[in-house]
């Protein structure tokens, strides 16, 4: 492979990477996941242990120890961003699907936040057990 061919290949890869990063669909997906995660963090029926996942991602960003040091100009910040996005995506995927669907529909309809109400709210049996 000649030097010109390898330079051309690097240029093509750089152009594709820039177009991928500037893609509005990528930015739109990241913002929608952040909005959904914010709503799910406020949802009382989401398990508390699961709510720690985005905060652990944020803790990694704030921690002085990184996989790739922040002194490297771009790579240091990209690994922080990547870990944070993975933590948020994992949180959304691990949340119960009915809650995720409810909040996605609420965002699509432009409704303000309100906790998900169970369809069987108020239906319960009040009983007392007695030994015979």
Phi and psi in radians as a Rosetta constraint file:
Dihedral C 1 N 2 CA 2 C 2 CIRCULARHARMONIC -1.407 0.35
Dihedral N 2 CA 2 C 2 N 3 CIRCULARHARMONIC 2.933 0.35
Dihedral C 2 N 3 CA 3 C 3 CIRCULARHARMONIC -1.140 0.35
Dihedral N 3 CA 3 C 3 N 4 CIRCULARHARMONIC -0.691 0.35
Dihedral C 3 N 4 CA 4 C 4 CIRCULARHARMONIC -1.140 0.35
Dihedral N 4 CA 4 C 4 N 5 CIRCULARHARMONIC -0.676 0.35
Dihedral C 4 N 5 CA 5 C 5 CIRCULARHARMONIC -1.134 0.35
Dihedral N 5 CA 5 C 5 N 6 CIRCULARHARMONIC -0.757 0.35
Dihedral C 5 N 6 CA 6 C 6 CIRCULARHARMONIC -1.185 0.35
Dihedral N 6 CA 6 C 6 N 7 CIRCULARHARMONIC -0.625 0.35
Dihedral C 6 N 7 CA 7 C 7 CIRCULARHARMONIC -1.163 0.35
Dihedral N 7 CA 7 C 7 N 8 CIRCULARHARMONIC -0.699 0.35
Dihedral C 7 N 8 CA 8 C 8 CIRCULARHARMONIC -1.128 0.35
Dihedral N 8 CA 8 C 8 N 9 CIRCULARHARMONIC -0.697 0.35
Dihedral C 8 N 9 CA 9 C 9 CIRCULARHARMONIC -1.121 0.35
Dihedral N 9 CA 9 C 9 N 10 CIRCULARHARMONIC -0.725 0.35
Dihedral C 9 N 10 CA 10 C 10 CIRCULARHARMONIC -1.119 0.35
Dihedral N 10 CA 10 C 10 N 11 CIRCULARHARMONIC -0.720 0.35
Dihedral C 10 N 11 CA 11 C 11 CIRCULARHARMONIC -1.110 0.35
Dihedral N 11 CA 11 C 11 N 12 CIRCULARHARMONIC -0.748 0.35
Dihedral C 11 N 12 CA 12 C 12 CIRCULARHARMONIC -1.110 0.35
Dihedral N 12 CA 12 C 12 N 13 CIRCULARHARMONIC -0.749 0.35
Dihedral C 12 N 13 CA 13 C 13 CIRCULARHARMONIC -1.123 0.35
Dihedral N 13 CA 13 C 13 N 14 CIRCULARHARMONIC -0.683 0.35
Dihedral C 13 N 14 CA 14 C 14 CIRCULARHARMONIC -1.140 0.35
Dihedral N 14 CA 14 C 14 N 15 CIRCULARHARMONIC -0.700 0.35
Dihedral C 14 N 15 CA 15 C 15 CIRCULARHARMONIC -1.150 0.35
Dihedral N 15 CA 15 C 15 N 16 CIRCULARHARMONIC -0.744 0.35
Dihedral C 15 N 16 CA 16 C 16 CIRCULARHARMONIC -1.121 0.35
Dihedral N 16 CA 16 C 16 N 17 CIRCULARHARMONIC -0.713 0.35
Dihedral C 16 N 17 CA 17 C 17 CIRCULARHARMONIC -1.114 0.35
Dihedral N 17 CA 17 C 17 N 18 CIRCULARHARMONIC -0.762 0.35
Dihedral C 17 N 18 CA 18 C 18 CIRCULARHARMONIC -1.109 0.35
Dihedral N 18 CA 18 C 18 N 19 CIRCULARHARMONIC -0.720 0.35
Dihedral C 18 N 19 CA 19 C 19 CIRCULARHARMONIC -1.196 0.35
Dihedral N 19 CA 19 C 19 N 20 CIRCULARHARMONIC -0.599 0.35
Dihedral C 19 N 20 CA 20 C 20 CIRCULARHARMONIC -1.152 0.35
Dihedral N 20 CA 20 C 20 N 21 CIRCULARHARMONIC -0.743 0.35
Dihedral C 20 N 21 CA 21 C 21 CIRCULARHARMONIC -1.211 0.35
Dihedral N 21 CA 21 C 21 N 22 CIRCULARHARMONIC -0.597 0.35
Dihedral C 21 N 22 CA 22 C 22 CIRCULARHARMONIC -1.514 0.35
Dihedral N 22 CA 22 C 22 N 23 CIRCULARHARMONIC 0.052 0.35
Dihedral C 22 N 23 CA 23 C 23 CIRCULARHARMONIC -1.121 0.35
Dihedral N 23 CA 23 C 23 N 24 CIRCULARHARMONIC 2.205 0.35
Dihedral C 23 N 24 CA 24 C 24 CIRCULARHARMONIC -1.148 0.35
Dihedral N 24 CA 24 C 24 N 25 CIRCULARHARMONIC -0.460 0.35
Dihedral C 24 N 25 CA 25 C 25 CIRCULARHARMONIC -1.202 0.35
Dihedral N 25 CA 25 C 25 N 26 CIRCULARHARMONIC -0.603 0.35
Dihedral C 25 N 26 CA 26 C 26 CIRCULARHARMONIC -1.148 0.35
Dihedral N 26 CA 26 C 26 N 27 CIRCULARHARMONIC -0.826 0.35
Dihedral C 26 N 27 CA 27 C 27 CIRCULARHARMONIC -1.113 0.35
Dihedral N 27 CA 27 C 27 N 28 CIRCULARHARMONIC -0.705 0.35
Dihedral C 27 N 28 CA 28 C 28 CIRCULARHARMONIC -1.090 0.35
Dihedral N 28 CA 28 C 28 N 29 CIRCULARHARMONIC -0.711 0.35
Dihedral C 28 N 29 CA 29 C 29 CIRCULARHARMONIC -1.138 0.35
Dihedral N 29 CA 29 C 29 N 30 CIRCULARHARMONIC -0.755 0.35
Dihedral C 29 N 30 CA 30 C 30 CIRCULARHARMONIC -1.098 0.35
Dihedral N 30 CA 30 C 30 N 31 CIRCULARHARMONIC -0.778 0.35
Dihedral C 30 N 31 CA 31 C 31 CIRCULARHARMONIC -1.159 0.35
Dihedral N 31 CA 31 C 31 N 32 CIRCULARHARMONIC -0.715 0.35
Dihedral C 31 N 32 CA 32 C 32 CIRCULARHARMONIC -1.162 0.35
Dihedral N 32 CA 32 C 32 N 33 CIRCULARHARMONIC -0.643 0.35
Dihedral C 32 N 33 CA 33 C 33 CIRCULARHARMONIC -1.158 0.35
Dihedral N 33 CA 33 C 33 N 34 CIRCULARHARMONIC -0.652 0.35
Dihedral C 33 N 34 CA 34 C 34 CIRCULARHARMONIC -1.144 0.35
Dihedral N 34 CA 34 C 34 N 35 CIRCULARHARMONIC -0.739 0.35
Dihedral C 34 N 35 CA 35 C 35 CIRCULARHARMONIC -1.116 0.35
Dihedral N 35 CA 35 C 35 N 36 CIRCULARHARMONIC -0.758 0.35
Dihedral C 35 N 36 CA 36 C 36 CIRCULARHARMONIC -1.126 0.35
Dihedral N 36 CA 36 C 36 N 37 CIRCULARHARMONIC -0.737 0.35
Dihedral C 36 N 37 CA 37 C 37 CIRCULARHARMONIC -1.122 0.35
Dihedral N 37 CA 37 C 37 N 38 CIRCULARHARMONIC -0.669 0.35
Dihedral C 37 N 38 CA 38 C 38 CIRCULARHARMONIC -1.107 0.35
Dihedral N 38 CA 38 C 38 N 39 CIRCULARHARMONIC -0.702 0.35
Dihedral C 38 N 39 CA 39 C 39 CIRCULARHARMONIC -1.195 0.35
Dihedral N 39 CA 39 C 39 N 40 CIRCULARHARMONIC -0.707 0.35
Dihedral C 39 N 40 CA 40 C 40 CIRCULARHARMONIC -1.211 0.35
Dihedral N 40 CA 40 C 40 N 41 CIRCULARHARMONIC -0.523 0.35
Dihedral C 40 N 41 CA 41 C 41 CIRCULARHARMONIC -1.161 0.35
Dihedral N 41 CA 41 C 41 N 42 CIRCULARHARMONIC -0.520 0.35
Dihedral C 41 N 42 CA 42 C 42 CIRCULARHARMONIC -1.464 0.35
Dihedral N 42 CA 42 C 42 N 43 CIRCULARHARMONIC -0.286 0.35
Dihedral C 42 N 43 CA 43 C 43 CIRCULARHARMONIC -1.190 0.35
Dihedral N 43 CA 43 C 43 N 44 CIRCULARHARMONIC 2.126 0.35
Dihedral C 43 N 44 CA 44 C 44 CIRCULARHARMONIC -1.211 0.35
Dihedral N 44 CA 44 C 44 N 45 CIRCULARHARMONIC -0.379 0.35
Dihedral C 44 N 45 CA 45 C 45 CIRCULARHARMONIC -1.527 0.35
Dihedral N 45 CA 45 C 45 N 46 CIRCULARHARMONIC -0.087 0.35
Dihedral C 45 N 46 CA 46 C 46 CIRCULARHARMONIC -1.344 0.35
Dihedral N 46 CA 46 C 46 N 47 CIRCULARHARMONIC 2.289 0.35
Dihedral C 46 N 47 CA 47 C 47 CIRCULARHARMONIC -0.989 0.35
Dihedral N 47 CA 47 C 47 N 48 CIRCULARHARMONIC 2.425 0.35
Dihedral C 47 N 48 CA 48 C 48 CIRCULARHARMONIC -1.092 0.35
Dihedral N 48 CA 48 C 48 N 49 CIRCULARHARMONIC -0.632 0.35
Dihedral C 48 N 49 CA 49 C 49 CIRCULARHARMONIC -1.109 0.35
Dihedral N 49 CA 49 C 49 N 50 CIRCULARHARMONIC -0.578 0.35
Dihedral C 49 N 50 CA 50 C 50 CIRCULARHARMONIC -1.260 0.35
Dihedral N 50 CA 50 C 50 N 51 CIRCULARHARMONIC -0.514 0.35
Dihedral C 50 N 51 CA 51 C 51 CIRCULARHARMONIC -1.208 0.35
Dihedral N 51 CA 51 C 51 N 52 CIRCULARHARMONIC -0.241 0.35
Dihedral C 51 N 52 CA 52 C 52 CIRCULARHARMONIC -1.313 0.35
Dihedral N 52 CA 52 C 52 N 53 CIRCULARHARMONIC -0.373 0.35
Dihedral C 52 N 53 CA 53 C 53 CIRCULARHARMONIC -1.025 0.35
Dihedral N 53 CA 53 C 53 N 54 CIRCULARHARMONIC -0.874 0.35
Dihedral C 53 N 54 CA 54 C 54 CIRCULARHARMONIC -1.111 0.35
Dihedral N 54 CA 54 C 54 N 55 CIRCULARHARMONIC -0.578 0.35
Dihedral C 54 N 55 CA 55 C 55 CIRCULARHARMONIC -1.237 0.35
Dihedral N 55 CA 55 C 55 N 56 CIRCULARHARMONIC -0.559 0.35
Dihedral C 55 N 56 CA 56 C 56 CIRCULARHARMONIC -1.169 0.35
Dihedral N 56 CA 56 C 56 N 57 CIRCULARHARMONIC -0.649 0.35
Dihedral C 56 N 57 CA 57 C 57 CIRCULARHARMONIC -1.094 0.35
Dihedral N 57 CA 57 C 57 N 58 CIRCULARHARMONIC -0.727 0.35
Dihedral C 57 N 58 CA 58 C 58 CIRCULARHARMONIC -1.178 0.35
Dihedral N 58 CA 58 C 58 N 59 CIRCULARHARMONIC -0.635 0.35
Dihedral C 58 N 59 CA 59 C 59 CIRCULARHARMONIC -1.091 0.35
Dihedral N 59 CA 59 C 59 N 60 CIRCULARHARMONIC -0.667 0.35
Dihedral C 59 N 60 CA 60 C 60 CIRCULARHARMONIC -1.103 0.35
Dihedral N 60 CA 60 C 60 N 61 CIRCULARHARMONIC -0.713 0.35
Dihedral C 60 N 61 CA 61 C 61 CIRCULARHARMONIC -1.100 0.35
Dihedral N 61 CA 61 C 61 N 62 CIRCULARHARMONIC -0.684 0.35
Dihedral C 61 N 62 CA 62 C 62 CIRCULARHARMONIC -1.433 0.35
Dihedral N 62 CA 62 C 62 N 63 CIRCULARHARMONIC -0.322 0.35
Dihedral C 62 N 63 CA 63 C 63 CIRCULARHARMONIC -1.207 0.35
Dihedral N 63 CA 63 C 63 N 64 CIRCULARHARMONIC 2.551 0.35
Dihedral C 63 N 64 CA 64 C 64 CIRCULARHARMONIC -1.320 0.35
Dihedral N 64 CA 64 C 64 N 65 CIRCULARHARMONIC -0.279 0.35
Dihedral C 64 N 65 CA 65 C 65 CIRCULARHARMONIC -1.730 0.35
Dihedral N 65 CA 65 C 65 N 66 CIRCULARHARMONIC 2.209 0.35
Dihedral C 65 N 66 CA 66 C 66 CIRCULARHARMONIC -2.260 0.35
Dihedral N 66 CA 66 C 66 N 67 CIRCULARHARMONIC 2.847 0.35
Dihedral C 66 N 67 CA 67 C 67 CIRCULARHARMONIC -1.158 0.35
Dihedral N 67 CA 67 C 67 N 68 CIRCULARHARMONIC -0.790 0.35
Dihedral C 67 N 68 CA 68 C 68 CIRCULARHARMONIC -2.087 0.35
Dihedral N 68 CA 68 C 68 N 69 CIRCULARHARMONIC 2.090 0.35
Dihedral C 68 N 69 CA 69 C 69 CIRCULARHARMONIC -1.019 0.35
Dihedral N 69 CA 69 C 69 N 70 CIRCULARHARMONIC 2.560 0.35
Dihedral C 69 N 70 CA 70 C 70 CIRCULARHARMONIC -1.253 0.35
Dihedral N 70 CA 70 C 70 N 71 CIRCULARHARMONIC -0.165 0.35
Dihedral C 70 N 71 CA 71 C 71 CIRCULARHARMONIC -1.264 0.35
Dihedral N 71 CA 71 C 71 N 72 CIRCULARHARMONIC -0.343 0.35
Dihedral C 71 N 72 CA 72 C 72 CIRCULARHARMONIC -1.315 0.35
Dihedral N 72 CA 72 C 72 N 73 CIRCULARHARMONIC 2.206 0.35
Dihedral C 72 N 73 CA 73 C 73 CIRCULARHARMONIC -0.854 0.35
Dihedral N 73 CA 73 C 73 N 74 CIRCULARHARMONIC -0.984 0.35
Dihedral C 73 N 74 CA 74 C 74 CIRCULARHARMONIC -1.877 0.35
Dihedral N 74 CA 74 C 74 N 75 CIRCULARHARMONIC -0.701 0.35
Dihedral C 74 N 75 CA 75 C 75 CIRCULARHARMONIC -1.090 0.35
Dihedral N 75 CA 75 C 75 N 76 CIRCULARHARMONIC -0.611 0.35
Dihedral C 75 N 76 CA 76 C 76 CIRCULARHARMONIC -1.100 0.35
Dihedral N 76 CA 76 C 76 N 77 CIRCULARHARMONIC -0.639 0.35
Dihedral C 76 N 77 CA 77 C 77 CIRCULARHARMONIC -1.434 0.35
Dihedral N 77 CA 77 C 77 N 78 CIRCULARHARMONIC -0.561 0.35
Dihedral C 77 N 78 CA 78 C 78 CIRCULARHARMONIC -1.158 0.35
Dihedral N 78 CA 78 C 78 N 79 CIRCULARHARMONIC -0.631 0.35
Dihedral C 78 N 79 CA 79 C 79 CIRCULARHARMONIC -1.210 0.35
Dihedral N 79 CA 79 C 79 N 80 CIRCULARHARMONIC -0.613 0.35
Dihedral C 79 N 80 CA 80 C 80 CIRCULARHARMONIC -1.097 0.35
Dihedral N 80 CA 80 C 80 N 81 CIRCULARHARMONIC -0.805 0.35
Dihedral C 80 N 81 CA 81 C 81 CIRCULARHARMONIC -1.104 0.35
Dihedral N 81 CA 81 C 81 N 82 CIRCULARHARMONIC -0.724 0.35
Dihedral C 81 N 82 CA 82 C 82 CIRCULARHARMONIC -1.090 0.35
Dihedral N 82 CA 82 C 82 N 83 CIRCULARHARMONIC -0.788 0.35
Dihedral C 82 N 83 CA 83 C 83 CIRCULARHARMONIC -1.115 0.35
Dihedral N 83 CA 83 C 83 N 84 CIRCULARHARMONIC -0.721 0.35
Dihedral C 83 N 84 CA 84 C 84 CIRCULARHARMONIC -1.122 0.35
Dihedral N 84 CA 84 C 84 N 85 CIRCULARHARMONIC -0.762 0.35
Dihedral C 84 N 85 CA 85 C 85 CIRCULARHARMONIC -1.167 0.35
Dihedral N 85 CA 85 C 85 N 86 CIRCULARHARMONIC -0.642 0.35
Dihedral C 85 N 86 CA 86 C 86 CIRCULARHARMONIC -1.138 0.35
Dihedral N 86 CA 86 C 86 N 87 CIRCULARHARMONIC -0.710 0.35
Dihedral C 86 N 87 CA 87 C 87 CIRCULARHARMONIC -1.118 0.35
Dihedral N 87 CA 87 C 87 N 88 CIRCULARHARMONIC -0.723 0.35
Dihedral C 87 N 88 CA 88 C 88 CIRCULARHARMONIC -1.217 0.35
Dihedral N 88 CA 88 C 88 N 89 CIRCULARHARMONIC -0.754 0.35
Dihedral C 88 N 89 CA 89 C 89 CIRCULARHARMONIC -1.104 0.35
Dihedral N 89 CA 89 C 89 N 90 CIRCULARHARMONIC -0.721 0.35
Dihedral C 89 N 90 CA 90 C 90 CIRCULARHARMONIC -1.110 0.35
Dihedral N 90 CA 90 C 90 N 91 CIRCULARHARMONIC -0.703 0.35
Dihedral C 90 N 91 CA 91 C 91 CIRCULARHARMONIC -1.069 0.35
Dihedral N 91 CA 91 C 91 N 92 CIRCULARHARMONIC -0.812 0.35
Dihedral C 91 N 92 CA 92 C 92 CIRCULARHARMONIC -1.122 0.35
Dihedral N 92 CA 92 C 92 N 93 CIRCULARHARMONIC -0.715 0.35
Dihedral C 92 N 93 CA 93 C 93 CIRCULARHARMONIC -1.233 0.35
Dihedral N 93 CA 93 C 93 N 94 CIRCULARHARMONIC -0.502 0.35
Dihedral C 93 N 94 CA 94 C 94 CIRCULARHARMONIC -1.499 0.35
Dihedral N 94 CA 94 C 94 N 95 CIRCULARHARMONIC -0.258 0.35
Dihedral C 94 N 95 CA 95 C 95 CIRCULARHARMONIC -1.178 0.35
Dihedral N 95 CA 95 C 95 N 96 CIRCULARHARMONIC 2.634 0.35
Dihedral C 95 N 96 CA 96 C 96 CIRCULARHARMONIC -0.982 0.35
Dihedral N 96 CA 96 C 96 N 97 CIRCULARHARMONIC 2.374 0.35
Dihedral C 96 N 97 CA 97 C 97 CIRCULARHARMONIC -1.121 0.35
Dihedral N 97 CA 97 C 97 N 98 CIRCULARHARMONIC -0.566 0.35
Dihedral C 97 N 98 CA 98 C 98 CIRCULARHARMONIC -1.168 0.35
Dihedral N 98 CA 98 C 98 N 99 CIRCULARHARMONIC -0.624 0.35
Dihedral C 98 N 99 CA 99 C 99 CIRCULARHARMONIC -1.236 0.35
Dihedral N 99 CA 99 C 99 N 100 CIRCULARHARMONIC -0.700 0.35
Dihedral C 99 N 100 CA 100 C 100 CIRCULARHARMONIC -1.092 0.35
Dihedral N 100 CA 100 C 100 N 101 CIRCULARHARMONIC -0.780 0.35
Dihedral C 100 N 101 CA 101 C 101 CIRCULARHARMONIC -1.117 0.35
Dihedral N 101 CA 101 C 101 N 102 CIRCULARHARMONIC -0.715 0.35
Dihedral C 101 N 102 CA 102 C 102 CIRCULARHARMONIC -1.054 0.35
Dihedral N 102 CA 102 C 102 N 103 CIRCULARHARMONIC -0.828 0.35
Dihedral C 102 N 103 CA 103 C 103 CIRCULARHARMONIC -1.296 0.35
Dihedral N 103 CA 103 C 103 N 104 CIRCULARHARMONIC -0.561 0.35
Dihedral C 103 N 104 CA 104 C 104 CIRCULARHARMONIC -1.114 0.35
Dihedral N 104 CA 104 C 104 N 105 CIRCULARHARMONIC -0.729 0.35
Dihedral C 104 N 105 CA 105 C 105 CIRCULARHARMONIC -1.140 0.35
Dihedral N 105 CA 105 C 105 N 106 CIRCULARHARMONIC -0.680 0.35
Dihedral C 105 N 106 CA 106 C 106 CIRCULARHARMONIC -1.132 0.35
Dihedral N 106 CA 106 C 106 N 107 CIRCULARHARMONIC -0.695 0.35
Dihedral C 106 N 107 CA 107 C 107 CIRCULARHARMONIC -1.150 0.35
Dihedral N 107 CA 107 C 107 N 108 CIRCULARHARMONIC -0.758 0.35
Dihedral C 107 N 108 CA 108 C 108 CIRCULARHARMONIC -1.108 0.35
Dihedral N 108 CA 108 C 108 N 109 CIRCULARHARMONIC -0.587 0.35
Dihedral C 108 N 109 CA 109 C 109 CIRCULARHARMONIC -1.518 0.35
Dihedral N 109 CA 109 C 109 N 110 CIRCULARHARMONIC -0.118 0.35
Dihedral C 109 N 110 CA 110 C 110 CIRCULARHARMONIC 1.355 0.35
Dihedral N 110 CA 110 C 110 N 111 CIRCULARHARMONIC 0.376 0.35
Dihedral C 110 N 111 CA 111 C 111 CIRCULARHARMONIC -1.369 0.35
Dihedral N 111 CA 111 C 111 N 112 CIRCULARHARMONIC 2.628 0.35
Dihedral C 111 N 112 CA 112 C 112 CIRCULARHARMONIC -1.266 0.35
Dihedral N 112 CA 112 C 112 N 113 CIRCULARHARMONIC 2.886 0.35
Dihedral C 112 N 113 CA 113 C 113 CIRCULARHARMONIC -1.149 0.35
Dihedral N 113 CA 113 C 113 N 114 CIRCULARHARMONIC 2.357 0.35
Dihedral C 113 N 114 CA 114 C 114 CIRCULARHARMONIC -2.635 0.35
Dihedral N 114 CA 114 C 114 N 115 CIRCULARHARMONIC 2.476 0.35
Dihedral C 114 N 115 CA 115 C 115 CIRCULARHARMONIC -1.126 0.35
Dihedral N 115 CA 115 C 115 N 116 CIRCULARHARMONIC 2.658 0.35
Dihedral C 115 N 116 CA 116 C 116 CIRCULARHARMONIC -1.220 0.35
Dihedral N 116 CA 116 C 116 N 117 CIRCULARHARMONIC 2.266 0.35
Dihedral C 116 N 117 CA 117 C 117 CIRCULARHARMONIC -1.772 0.35
Dihedral N 117 CA 117 C 117 N 118 CIRCULARHARMONIC 2.297 0.35
Dihedral C 117 N 118 CA 118 C 118 CIRCULARHARMONIC -1.150 0.35
Dihedral N 118 CA 118 C 118 N 119 CIRCULARHARMONIC 2.451 0.35
Dihedral C 118 N 119 CA 119 C 119 CIRCULARHARMONIC -1.130 0.35
Dihedral N 119 CA 119 C 119 N 120 CIRCULARHARMONIC -0.325 0.35
Dihedral C 119 N 120 CA 120 C 120 CIRCULARHARMONIC -1.843 0.35
Dihedral N 120 CA 120 C 120 N 121 CIRCULARHARMONIC 0.471 0.35
Dihedral C 120 N 121 CA 121 C 121 CIRCULARHARMONIC -1.081 0.35
Dihedral N 121 CA 121 C 121 N 122 CIRCULARHARMONIC 2.278 0.35
Dihedral C 121 N 122 CA 122 C 122 CIRCULARHARMONIC 1.593 0.35
Dihedral N 122 CA 122 C 122 N 123 CIRCULARHARMONIC -0.244 0.35
Dihedral C 122 N 123 CA 123 C 123 CIRCULARHARMONIC -1.596 0.35
Dihedral N 123 CA 123 C 123 N 124 CIRCULARHARMONIC 1.786 0.35
Dihedral C 123 N 124 CA 124 C 124 CIRCULARHARMONIC -2.621 0.35
Dihedral N 124 CA 124 C 124 N 125 CIRCULARHARMONIC 2.845 0.35
Dihedral C 124 N 125 CA 125 C 125 CIRCULARHARMONIC -1.945 0.35
Dihedral N 125 CA 125 C 125 N 126 CIRCULARHARMONIC 2.133 0.35
Dihedral C 125 N 126 CA 126 C 126 CIRCULARHARMONIC -1.611 0.35
Dihedral N 126 CA 126 C 126 N 127 CIRCULARHARMONIC 2.022 0.35
Dihedral C 126 N 127 CA 127 C 127 CIRCULARHARMONIC -2.414 0.35
Dihedral N 127 CA 127 C 127 N 128 CIRCULARHARMONIC 2.821 0.35
Dihedral C 127 N 128 CA 128 C 128 CIRCULARHARMONIC -2.311 0.35
Dihedral N 128 CA 128 C 128 N 129 CIRCULARHARMONIC 2.282 0.35
Dihedral C 128 N 129 CA 129 C 129 CIRCULARHARMONIC -1.653 0.35
Dihedral N 129 CA 129 C 129 N 130 CIRCULARHARMONIC 2.315 0.35
Dihedral C 129 N 130 CA 130 C 130 CIRCULARHARMONIC -2.194 0.35
Dihedral N 130 CA 130 C 130 N 131 CIRCULARHARMONIC 2.466 0.35
Dihedral C 130 N 131 CA 131 C 131 CIRCULARHARMONIC -1.382 0.35
Dihedral N 131 CA 131 C 131 N 132 CIRCULARHARMONIC 2.240 0.35
